[in-house]
C-alpha cells in the first residue's frame, strides 16, 4: 500500500507525483494533492479534490503541494480538511509528509532527491516522464507559474543520461522529457548547452532507448539543431506540442510572447514538409483581455492553418498579481463562448486527423492495461489484448471517439 496521490496539471506534476508516491510506500493513511495554478479554475479544482478526498477518506491525513499551494498557501491552510501545506521547493522532502520522522535522531531533513537531480516517473505509465528543467525566467503577462516554480534551472546532461539508463534497465521503452519551459534547457548550466544538444547526447549515448518524446516547446526557442532532430531523427517521436497561446499578433504582443503568428505557422509548415505525418499539439487561450472578434478569429483559424491535432484549450482566467489581470477584461460569458467555439473547432480538426490515419501502420507502445497505447504520433490507439509495455506494429482500421482502433500486423 502507498499514499493516495491526486495530481493536477502538467506532466512535470505527474512525474513528481509518482516520485512522491514511491517515497510514501506504506503510508496508506495519507492523501497528497499535487495542485496546479495555471488558471483560477485549476485552483478551484484543487479545493474540490480536497473536499472529495475528505468525504472518501474521512480518517486520512491530507497534504497539499504544487503550484497552487505555493502561490496561495493561506487558501489551503484555511481549509479544515488540510493537515499540511508543502511548498513546491520541498515537495520531494520526505519529512514534509511524515513530520514524525523529523523528531528521529539522524534524520537531518533528508531529501528524497537533491534539487539538481532528475526525477523520473514510470510506475503508473508505460512511458517514463523525466523532468530535466524546472522554473521559468519569462514573464508572460497571463502566467502565474513562475511565481510557483521559481527561476529556470536545468539538470546536467550526465544526470539525465544516468536516469534514462536506469529507466531502460527497469523496462522503459519511451522517455518523455518534461519541464516548465523545456526549450530553455541549459541556459543556467556551464557552457549553456541547448535542448537540441541534450537530445543529441541522449540519442548518441543511450542507443538502447527506442523512443524519445518532448513535452511542450516554445516556438521561438526551437533552434536549428533541435529542429533538425525533430525533422529527421526516427527515435525522436513525430509529435510536437507548441506553446502557441494565440493566433493574433496583437494578442501575442500583449501576452508578452516572443513569437509571431507567422513564425508559428512557418515552423509547423516546415516540420510537416520535412517529416510528413508529424502530429501537432498546441496550447491556446480564448478570451484574453482586449481580444475582439477579429483577434479571436485569427486564433480560431490557427487550428486549421497548423492542422492542430492535440489542442489544449484554456478560457482566459485572471490571476491576481499578473499584468493581464489589470488589463481590460473580456466579459466572462464571451470568454466561455469563445472557448467553446475553439474546442468545437479543435474537436473537428482532431476527428479529421484521426480519420486520415486509417490504413497506416505505426508502432504502438502498449499501456499497462494491455488494451491501449500510444502511436509514435501520440494518437491513443485501442488494441486487442497485448503485452503491456511492448511495442507492437499496428495497422489502424478505424476511429472510436477520440481514439484510433488498431490490429497488430
N, C-alpha and C positions, 0 to 999 in steps of 0.2 A: 504493500500500500504506500501511497505517497500523498503529498498535499494536492488539493484541487487547485489548478491554475486556470484562471479566466483571463484570456489575452485579447486585447482590442488593438486595432490599428495596424501598423506596418509590419513588414517581415522581420525587421530588427527586433520588434517586441516579441514576435513569435519565437525567434531564436533565443532571446533572453528568457522567455517564459519556460522553454524546455530545459534550459540550464538551471533555472531556479527549481523546477520540478525534480531534476536529478539531484540537486543539493538536499532536497527535503524528503527524500525517500524515508518512509516510516512515520512521517508526521501527518497521519491521515485525519487529524482533527484540525487542520489548518486550511483556510481558503485564501489564496493570493489573487487579487485583482490587479493585473498589469494594464494600466489605463492609457488612453490616448487623449490628446488635447487638440487635434488638428482642427476641429470645429467645436462650437458650443454644443452641438448635438452629441459629439463624442463624449463630452464631459457628462451630459445628461445620461447617456447610455451607461457610463461607468457607475453613476449613482443608482440607476435601476438594477444593474447587475449585483451591486452590493445588497440592495434590499431583497432581491430574489434569492441571493445566496443565504441570507439570514433566514428566510422562510424555508428554504430547502434543507439547511444545515443549522438548526437553531442552537446547537451546542458548539459549533466550530468557532475558532478564532479567525477573524477576518483582518487581513493585512492588505493595504492598498499601496501600490507603487506605480511607476510610469510617469509619463509627461503631465497628465492631468494632476497627479499627486504632487509633482514638482512645482507646477505653476500655481495651483490652487490648494495648497496643503490644508488651509483652515477650513475649506469647504468639506473636506473629508474627515478632518479631526472632529468637526461638529456633528458628524453622523453617529448616532448611538450604536450602530451596528459595527463600527470600525474600532478595532483594538489598537492598531498602529499604522502610521503613515511612513513609508520608507522612501527617501529621496532617490531619484534616478542614479545619482552618483554612488549610492550604497546598495543598489538593488541586488548585487552579487555578493553581499556581505552576509554570511550565514547568521551572524549574531543579531542582525536586524529582525530576523524572523523568529529566532529562538533566543530571547533575551536571557533565559536561564543559563545559557552557555557562557555568557559574559562574566558570570559570577564564579565560573570554574577556574581554578588556578591553571595558568599556562595557556589560556585561550588567546589572549592578546589581540582581540578583534580580528581573528584570522579571516581573510577574504577567500572566497571560492576561486577567484581569478584576479590577478593584478590588472589594473585598468588598461595596460597596453597589450594584454594577451587576447587572442581571439576566443570567441565563444561559439562553438558550433552547436547545432541542434539538429537531430535527426530521429529522435526516439519516436516521434509521432508521425513521421513522413518518410517516404522512400527517398526524398531529396534531403540534403543537409543544408540548412541556411547558415552561412558563415559571415558574421559581421566583420568587416575589415576597416570600417570607418564609422565614426560617430560624431555627432555635433554638426554645427553649420556656422560659417563665418559670414554668410549673406543675410540680408535683412529685407526679404520680400515684404511688402507693406501689409499683406494679409496674414502673415505666418507668425505663430506664437512658438513654434517648435524650438528655435534656437535658445529661447529662454528656458526650455525644459531639458535640452540636451547639451547646452554649452558650446564652446568653441570646437571647430573641426579638429579631429585627431585621428591618426591612422595607425594601423597595426603594421609593423615592419614585415617585409615580404618573407623573411625567414620563419617567423611565427606562423604566417598564413600557410606556407608550404608544409610545415610540420603538422599543422592541424588537418590539412587536406589528406596528407599521407595516413594519419591516424584514422580519419574517417573512412578512407578507402580500405584500410585493414579491417575495419568494422563492417564492411559490406556496402558502403555508399557507392552509388552509381552516378549521382549528379550532385554537384556543388552549386549553390546559389550564393553569389557574393552580394552582400547587403550593406547598407549604410544609410545614414540620414541624407547625406549629399555625396553619393558614391563617386561621382566623377571628380570630386575634389580630393580624392585619394592622393596621399603622398606629399601634398604641399607643405606639410609640417615636418616631414622627415628629412634627414640629411640627404643632400643631392636632389631633393624634390622629385622622386620617381612619380610617374603618372599611372593612372589606372591601366592604360594600354601596356605599359611596361610590366605591371604586376601580372596582367593576364598572360602576356607573352612568357613570363618567367614560370608561371604555373603550368602552362601547356608544355613547356620545354622540360621542366624538372619533375613533372608528375605524368609521365607518359601513360600510366595505367588508368588515369581518370577518363572515363568515357564521355562525360557531358559536363560542361561548364555553362552556367547561366548567369546573367547580370540582372539585378533589380533596377529600380528607377534611375534613369540617366538625365542629366541636364543637357538639353540640345546644344547649348553654347559651349559645353566643355567636352564634347566628343571630338577629340583631336585626331590628326591623321593616322597615328599608329592604332588607336582604338578603332577608328572607322574601318581600317583595312582588315583588322582581325574580325570584326563583326561581319564584314562583307565576304570574307574568303575562308575563315577558319572553320572546318567542319565540326570540330568538337565544341566550339562556342555556338550555342543553340541559336537558330534563326528566329529570334524573338527579342525585340527591344521595347521597353516601356519608357516613354519620354514624359518628362515633367513639363508639359506644354502650358497648361493652366488656362490659356485663352487663345483665340484666333484673330484678335483685333489688335493692331499695333498701339493704339492709344491706351487701351486697357492694359496691355503688356507693359507699357511705359509706366502707367500708374501703379501697377503691381510691383514695379522695380525689378522686372525680369530682365534678363540680359540677351535675349534673342528676339528676333522679329518673326512675324508670321511667315514671311518669305523664306527665312533661313530654316525654319522647322519643316516647311513643305519641301524645300530643296533637299534637305538631309534625308527625309523619308524617300523621296523620289530616287535619289542616287543609290540608297541602300537597296531599294526594290529593283533597280536596274542591274545592280551587280550581284544581288542574291535573290533571284525570283523566288517567291513563296515565303519570304520573311514576314513574320506577323508583327503588327504594330499595336502597342498599347499606349494609352495616354491618360494623364490626369487633366480634368477640365473643370473649371469653376463657372457656375451660372450666377448671374445677378451681382457681379462685383460692383461696388459703388461707382456711380456715374454711368454705368453701362446703359445705353439706349438700345432700341430695337435693331438699328443698323449694326451696332457693335456686336450685339448678341448673334445676329445673323452671320457675321464673319466667323464666330466660334462654331456655330451650328454647321456651316459649310466645311469647316476643318475636318469633321468626321469623315466626309466623303472625299475631300481633297487628299487626305492621307490614308484612306481606307483603314480607319482605326477599327481593329477587331476587338480590342480589350479596353474599353473606356471606363475609367473610374470618374463618376460624375459627383461633384460636390455643390450643393446650393451654398452660396456665399453666406458665411456666418461671422458676424463681427466679433473679434476677440479683443477684450479690453487691454489697452496697452500697446496695440498695434496702430500704425498710421492710418490704415484703411478704415479703422473703426471711427475715425474723426472725419472721414470724407462724406459727402452727401450720399445717403443710403438709398438703395432701390427698395421700393415697397415690398414687404415680405411675401404678399400674395403673388406679386410679379416674379420674385426670385423663385418661389416654388413652382410656378407655372413654367418658367424658362428651364428649370432643372428637369421637369417632367418631359418637356419637348426634347431636350438634349438626350435624355435617357431613351426616349422612343426612337430618335434618330440613330443612336448608338446601337440599340437592340436590332433595328432593321439591318444596319451595316454588318453586325455580327452574324445574323442569320444568313445574309448573302455570302459572307466569307465562309461560313461553315459549309454551305451547300457547294461552294467551289472546291472543297476538299474531298468530296465524294469521288471515289475512283483512284485516289492517290494511295501510295504506300509510304508508311512512315514508321520509324522506330518509336515505340511507346514504353515509357518507364512505368511499370505496374505499381500501383499504390499498395499499401499494406492490406487493403480489403480484398485484393486479388481479383477485383471485378471492374476496376477502372484504372486510369493512369493518365499521364500527360505526354502528348506527342512532342516532337522536337520543337514545333512552333507554339507550344504551350496550350494547345487545344486540349480540353478534357475529353477523354475517349472511354466509352463504355465497352467492356470486353467480355467474352466468355471467361469463365473462371481460369485464372492464370497464376503462375507462381509469383507471389509478392516480391517486389524489389528486383524483378528480372526485366530485361529489355527485350521486347517482343516486336518483330517485324509484323506490321499490321496493315491490312487493306481497309480503307474507310468505305463503308457501304451505306451509310445513312446519317441522318441527323435526328436527335431526340432531345427536345428542349434546347438548352444551350450547350449540349454535348454532342460529340460525334459518336457513331457506333462503328465498331471495327471487328474484324476477324483476323486471326493470325494467318500468316502466309508461309 
